[in-house]
Amino acid sequence: VKKYYNDGSICLEQNFFDDKLHGTKKKHEKDGNVHISNYDKGKCLD
């Protein structure tokens, strides 16, 4: 399942921790897997 930022761009694992456009993101555990969660400037939609 692809995840998208609220501006329509795709959330990528490789820029999860360092994304100048979207800010520093946060991650959380869900069913034992790392998923991209809400972050400082906008949201990464499920």
N, CA, C and O atoms as CSV, one atom per row, in Angstrom:
chain,resi,resn,atom,element,x,y,z
A,1,VAL,N,N,0.849,-1.195,0.000
A,1,VAL,CA,C,0.000,0.000,0.000
A,1,VAL,C,C,0.881,1.240,0.000
A,1,VAL,O,O,1.677,1.449,0.915
A,2,LYS,N,N,0.733,2.050,-1.021
A,2,LYS,CA,C,1.496,3.288,-1.082
A,2,LYS,C,C,0.871,4.321,-0.157
A,2,LYS,O,O,-0.346,4.357,0.025
A,3,LYS,N,N,1.720,5.158,0.422
A,3,LYS,CA,C,1.222,6.238,1.270
A,3,LYS,C,C,1.600,7.566,0.626
A,3,LYS,O,O,2.643,7.686,-0.017
A,4,TYR,N,N,0.739,8.554,0.808
A,4,TYR,CA,C,0.958,9.844,0.173
A,4,TYR,C,C,0.929,10.977,1.184
A,4,TYR,O,O,0.223,10.922,2.191
A,5,TYR,N,N,1.718,12.011,0.888
A,5,TYR,CA,C,1.628,13.232,1.681
A,5,TYR,C,C,0.346,13.954,1.288
A,5,TYR,O,O,-0.273,13.634,0.273
A,6,ASN,N,N,-0.046,14.932,2.101
A,6,ASN,CA,C,-1.274,15.656,1.780
A,6,ASN,C,C,-1.140,16.512,0.527
A,6,ASN,O,O,-2.138,17.030,0.026
A,7,ASP,N,N,0.081,16.669,0.011
A,7,ASP,CA,C,0.245,17.418,-1.240
A,7,ASP,C,C,0.263,16.474,-2.440
A,7,ASP,O,O,0.471,16.911,-3.572
A,8,GLY,N,N,0.046,15.188,-2.198
A,8,GLY,CA,C,-0.057,14.227,-3.292
A,8,GLY,C,C,1.214,13.486,-3.639
A,8,GLY,O,O,1.180,12.546,-4.433
A,9,SER,N,N,2.354,13.892,-3.054
A,9,SER,CA,C,3.602,13.196,-3.368
A,9,SER,C,C,3.696,11.905,-2.559
A,9,SER,O,O,3.129,11.804,-1.470
A,10,ILE,N,N,4.413,10.923,-3.096
A,10,ILE,CA,C,4.512,9.613,-2.457
A,10,ILE,C,C,5.509,9.637,-1.297
A,10,ILE,O,O,6.599,10.197,-1.411
A,11,CYS,N,N,5.116,9.023,-0.184
A,11,CYS,CA,C,6.008,8.887,0.966
A,11,CYS,C,C,7.012,7.786,0.664
A,11,CYS,O,O,6.619,6.673,0.314
A,12,LEU,N,N,8.286,8.074,0.791
A,12,LEU,CA,C,9.318,7.088,0.510
A,12,LEU,C,C,10.090,6.745,1.775
A,12,LEU,O,O,10.433,7.627,2.563
A,13,GLU,N,N,10.363,5.445,1.964
A,13,GLU,CA,C,11.121,5.019,3.133
A,13,GLU,C,C,12.498,5.683,3.183
A,13,GLU,O,O,12.968,6.055,4.259
A,14,GLN,N,N,13.147,5.834,2.024
A,14,GLN,CA,C,14.514,6.345,2.008
A,14,GLN,C,C,14.623,7.803,2.439
A,14,GLN,O,O,15.694,8.244,2.855
A,15,ASN,N,N,13.524,8.558,2.343
A,15,ASN,CA,C,13.602,9.944,2.811
A,15,ASN,C,C,12.726,10.171,4.032
A,15,ASN,O,O,12.307,11.290,4.329
A,16,PHE,N,N,12.459,9.056,4.739
A,16,PHE,CA,C,11.600,9.121,5.920
A,16,PHE,C,C,12.155,10.060,6.985
A,16,PHE,O,O,11.425,10.873,7.552
A,17,PHE,N,N,13.472,9.937,7.253
A,17,PHE,CA,C,14.068,10.702,8.338
A,17,PHE,C,C,14.553,12.083,7.921
A,17,PHE,O,O,14.697,12.959,8.773
A,18,ASP,N,N,14.807,12.300,6.648
A,18,ASP,CA,C,15.358,13.584,6.219
A,18,ASP,C,C,14.650,14.050,4.960
A,18,ASP,O,O,15.054,13.717,3.846
A,19,ASP,N,N,13.593,14.822,5.147
A,19,ASP,CA,C,12.818,15.317,4.015
A,19,ASP,C,C,12.645,16.815,4.197
A,19,ASP,O,O,11.836,17.260,5.012
A,20,LYS,N,N,13.408,17.592,3.435
A,20,LYS,CA,C,13.418,19.042,3.589
A,20,LYS,C,C,12.054,19.655,3.296
A,20,LYS,O,O,11.669,20.647,3.914
A,21,LEU,N,N,11.324,19.061,2.350
A,21,LEU,CA,C,10.035,19.621,1.954
A,21,LEU,C,C,8.970,19.404,3.019
A,21,LEU,O,O,8.197,20.310,3.328
A,22,HIS,N,N,8.934,18.196,3.578
A,22,HIS,CA,C,7.842,17.850,4.483
A,22,HIS,C,C,8.216,17.897,5.959
A,22,HIS,O,O,7.355,17.731,6.823
A,23,GLY,N,N,9.483,18.121,6.251
A,23,GLY,CA,C,9.904,18.220,7.645
A,23,GLY,C,C,10.240,16.866,8.247
A,23,GLY,O,O,10.040,15.828,7.618
A,24,THR,N,N,10.749,16.886,9.465
A,24,THR,CA,C,11.119,15.646,10.132
A,24,THR,C,C,9.876,14.878,10.540
A,24,THR,O,O,9.027,15.384,11.273
A,25,LYS,N,N,9.783,13.649,10.053
A,25,LYS,CA,C,8.587,12.848,10.282
A,25,LYS,C,C,8.749,11.932,11.487
A,25,LYS,O,O,9.855,11.713,11.980
A,26,LYS,N,N,7.647,11.416,11.938
A,26,LYS,CA,C,7.661,10.501,13.073
A,26,LYS,C,C,7.142,9.147,12.619
A,26,LYS,O,O,6.335,9.064,11.693
A,27,LYS,N,N,7.606,8.086,13.272
A,27,LYS,CA,C,7.128,6.761,12.913
A,27,LYS,C,C,6.523,6.074,14.131
A,27,LYS,O,O,6.834,6.427,15.269
A,28,HIS,N,N,5.676,5.112,13.894
A,28,HIS,CA,C,5.092,4.357,14.987
A,28,HIS,C,C,4.951,2.903,14.581
A,28,HIS,O,O,4.957,2.576,13.394
A,29,GLU,N,N,4.823,2.033,15.573
A,29,GLU,CA,C,4.684,0.610,15.300
A,29,GLU,C,C,3.218,0.263,15.114
A,29,GLU,O,O,2.368,0.717,15.880
A,30,LYS,N,N,2.918,-0.535,14.107
A,30,LYS,CA,C,1.550,-0.954,13.850
A,30,LYS,C,C,1.594,-2.391,13.356
A,30,LYS,O,O,2.133,-2.665,12.283
A,31,ASP,N,N,1.032,-3.305,14.132
A,31,ASP,CA,C,1.045,-4.728,13.791
A,31,ASP,C,C,2.467,-5.243,13.569
A,31,ASP,O,O,2.692,-6.109,12.723
A,32,GLY,N,N,3.432,-4.705,14.336
A,32,GLY,CA,C,4.813,-5.167,14.251
A,32,GLY,C,C,5.594,-4.583,13.090
A,32,GLY,O,O,6.779,-4.877,12.935
A,33,ASN,N,N,4.954,-3.764,12.274
A,33,ASN,CA,C,5.644,-3.161,11.137
A,33,ASN,C,C,5.715,-1.654,11.302
A,33,ASN,O,O,4.837,-1.039,11.908
A,34,VAL,N,N,6.772,-1.067,10.753
A,34,VAL,CA,C,6.916,0.380,10.834
A,34,VAL,C,C,6.082,1.024,9.739
A,34,VAL,O,O,6.205,0.687,8.562
A,35,HIS,N,N,5.243,1.943,10.141
A,35,HIS,CA,C,4.435,2.679,9.181
A,35,HIS,C,C,4.738,4.159,9.327
A,35,HIS,O,O,5.220,4.595,10.372
A,36,ILE,N,N,4.464,4.923,8.305
A,36,ILE,CA,C,4.671,6.362,8.374
A,36,ILE,C,C,3.428,7.005,8.968
A,36,ILE,O,O,2.312,6.769,8.506
A,37,SER,N,N,3.631,7.814,9.990
A,37,SER,CA,C,2.516,8.428,10.686
A,37,SER,C,C,2.475,9.924,10.396
A,37,SER,O,O,3.203,10.426,9.538
A,38,ASN,N,N,1.620,10.620,11.120
A,38,ASN,CA,C,1.552,12.070,11.006
A,38,ASN,C,C,2.916,12.668,11.322
A,38,ASN,O,O,3.681,12.081,12.087
A,39,TYR,N,N,3.233,13.822,10.748
A,39,TYR,CA,C,4.511,14.456,11.015
A,39,TYR,C,C,4.312,15.952,11.149
A,39,TYR,O,O,3.192,16.447,11.026
A,40,ASP,N,N,5.372,16.659,11.396
A,40,ASP,CA,C,5.302,18.056,11.805
A,40,ASP,C,C,4.576,18.981,10.841
A,40,ASP,O,O,3.797,19.833,11.269
A,41,LYS,N,N,4.822,18.824,9.552
A,41,LYS,CA,C,4.252,19.774,8.586
A,41,LYS,C,C,3.379,19.043,7.585
A,41,LYS,O,O,3.815,18.730,6.477
A,42,GLY,N,N,2.133,18.769,7.985
A,42,GLY,CA,C,1.237,18.041,7.100
A,42,GLY,C,C,1.032,16.627,7.571
A,42,GLY,O,O,1.363,16.299,8.711
A,43,LYS,N,N,0.491,15.779,6.716
A,43,LYS,CA,C,0.263,14.395,7.103
A,43,LYS,C,C,0.630,13.447,5.970
A,43,LYS,O,O,0.573,13.801,4.792
A,44,CYS,N,N,1.003,12.247,6.355
A,44,CYS,CA,C,1.201,11.176,5.394
A,44,CYS,C,C,-0.005,10.269,5.520
A,44,CYS,O,O,-0.158,9.573,6.524
A,45,LEU,N,N,-0.856,10.270,4.521
A,45,LEU,CA,C,-2.119,9.560,4.608
A,45,LEU,C,C,-1.964,8.059,4.446
A,45,LEU,O,O,-1.111,7.595,3.689
A,46,ASP,N,N,-2.798,7.291,5.166
A,46,ASP,CA,C,-2.772,5.832,5.054
A,46,ASP,C,C,-3.381,5.403,3.739
A,46,ASP,O,O,-3.454,4.208,3.452
